[in-house]
């Protein structure tokens, strides 16, 4: 019978396409790894890896078995986690991912409450793009993710947290818009947005369905901080999410903000794998995040 160890070696080769690096990742010698994979191929009666002096490639069958092996290894890890968490599911390590336009503005405010409720739980935060977060969750690299919808999440479990609207940011020396909502958007004003890959770019452009919002295709920022700096210098306008504004991303007088109450908000959620052994803990953390967001709003309005 094939073993999890053999599948681990095959997956490592699939990930690295290099026997030496795969052996290092598995903490074994290269001959040990090579011999184990040869045993796996003999057991299955099929070639899984094509190896030459210059390259290492997986055969189509090898790719399929490696993909299934990843799922089996993840299930095995879940079994171990379940066993460790049987006595207390609220202890150990939890890897939480978040998109950059949510994580730094919400998680630091929520950590004290999370640590207070789960003193034996260590939370590790990763900031990545949505596609990378979903991949990390499905592969087992992450336990839960904070993302914004609409976005295709497949079969993931979703817990809605809050809606995040927008405000129009204009340079401080520009005339203040005479209206709020869609009327505040200059018909010829070009928006500066985050670079492609940030879901906030797509969500901002969908803030007013049916209306095409022109944006500056020659400029794309990597962070909200860069966007705000560009607007403050009079180089254009942008849409900023309420969460970041309430969390203090904009310094006093840096830009002029105009509410857009009729803009379609993005929907912030926490997601996890359907079979996660930490589902209940993640759900409780989601409730803490909802409470934290409400507290940030109250502090910003006081």
Secondary structure, DSSP 4 states (H G I P E B T S, - for coil): ---HHHHHHHHHHHHHS-HHHHHHHHTS-HHHHHHHHHHHHHHHTS--EEE-SS-EEE-HHHHHHHHHHHHHHHHHHHHHHHHHHSS-TT-EEEEEEE-TTTHHHHHHHHHHHHHHH-TTEEEEEEE--HHHHHHHHHHTS-SEEEEEESS--TT-EEEEEEEE-EEEEEETTSPPPSSSGGGGS-TTPPEEEEPTT-HHHHHHHTSSTT----EEEEEEESSHHHHHHHHHTTS-BEEEEHHHHHTT-SPTTTEEEEE-TTSPPEEEEEEE-TT-TTHHHHHHHHHHHHHHHHHHHHHHH-
